[in-house]
Amino acid sequence: MAKLPGGVLTAVKQVRGGVKVAHHKNTADCEVIRIDTPKSVTIPMQMNIGAPCEPVVKVGDEVAVGQLIGDTDKFVSAPIHATVSGKVTAISDIKMPQGNMAKAVTIESDGEMRLWEGIKAPEINSREDFIKAVRASGLVGLGGAGFPTHVKLSFPPDKGIDTLVINAAECEPYITVDYRECIDNSWDILSAVYMIKDMFGFKKVVIAVEDNKPEALKILKRIADDREDVNDEVKVMVLKSKYPQGAEKMMVQSATGRKVPPGKLPADVGCVVMNVASVAFISRYIKTGKPLVSRSLTIDGSAIKEPKNVRVPIGTNIGEIIDFCGGFSKDPCKLIMGGPMMGVAIVGTDFPVLKQNNAILAFAEDDAILKKETDCIRCGSCASACPLSLTPTNIVRAVKAKDPAALNRMGAMVCMECGSCAFSCPAGKPLVQYMRLAKTILREEAAKK
């Protein structure tokens, strides 16, 4: 592990594959602006990996910001809270960005943004108290995955987990809200890092950031050099800018040299990975008791008139947010929730912001033209780009043959759908879609047994 001037570390191991993408960090210098209070919010009961919540309010109820409105007794889930004060006007099924249906609670705002009177800082005297508080906060991974954070922290004390990796890479093009978190809320990151390290006994904390974010790197280094860290257990690591550097398994390998086996999680190699915005939120929640009711988003793309970083109540209509950013400068041809590599394309702006959304991108026609698909020339670019050493062309053939045995042998379920293969393919093949079809074939085959 090399050390750069000033005590900053370089990656223990450079991950294989990946692609160089244009960063387009147009909003890096834009401070996060809080939008006007929306007239209403529609808050889905499914905003995490795992089980959906059930509403605990009914139509006609008056609610306040931070009041519980949805919960479940399922472990892999996270409670949901009112994000504006006002009246519950509807509980209905809505179509989600990925096409599935979910129950949602609609609240008509009274414009007051009154905090619920029951909000108070949690009392924490043990590791169990901390995990319980994180669950009560409603926190899921704010980097885009939406995995409930309390589940990630609920590892057995004897599992041998010794390293906490703070993911500040933000390798997707356009998105800059994690960068702004490092710039604007460094003290929140600092206090949470030491709180989590001490509470869970991590022997080492690595704060990983890509080398195209020098200002964040400078601030994060100040965090790592804090006098409280007498044993120098918190370190900053600079990573070469390469997509998908921020993916959990890639991050673990870069930060520790440990390789997460197929089908396993970072915890299986002694690591926990947390997004930098999630860490900062924990600090604020422990101090105030205010649950996850809003989040920061990057609004950008060639069809957006005034690109911005904004703070919005969860459940705010995307169309209202775009209007706050001046509306469309050109007719949008492609709308994406998230980044252009792993985000979800949406058919319009009539969707609510979810907990795990970190960007809304809108592109004009000239920037949304797909490559013309041609015959595969067996160049191997897709295999070279795959960070998980898969061979997409072989998987495509097995998909077309509907051969689940071959798909199993090739490890199709391991694919994280990062899009590196499709990005590098000169033939313009929709390889990510084929990988998703491969997983569908394998799930259907498993259901038969």
PyMOL commands that set and color helices and strands:
alter all, ss='L'
color gray80, all
select helices_A, chain A and resi 127-137+149-152+157-159+177-184+186-200+214-224+248-256+266-269+276-288+318-324+365-367+381-385+392-400+404-410+412-414+420-424+431-448
alter helices_A, ss='H'
color red, helices_A
select strands_A, chain A and resi 9-10+32-34+40-44+54-55+62-63+68-71+80-81+86-95+101-109+163-167+204-210+234-239+271-275+294-300+308-313+334-337+344-346+359-363
alter strands_A, ss='S'
color yellow, strands_A
deselect
rebuild
show_as cartoon
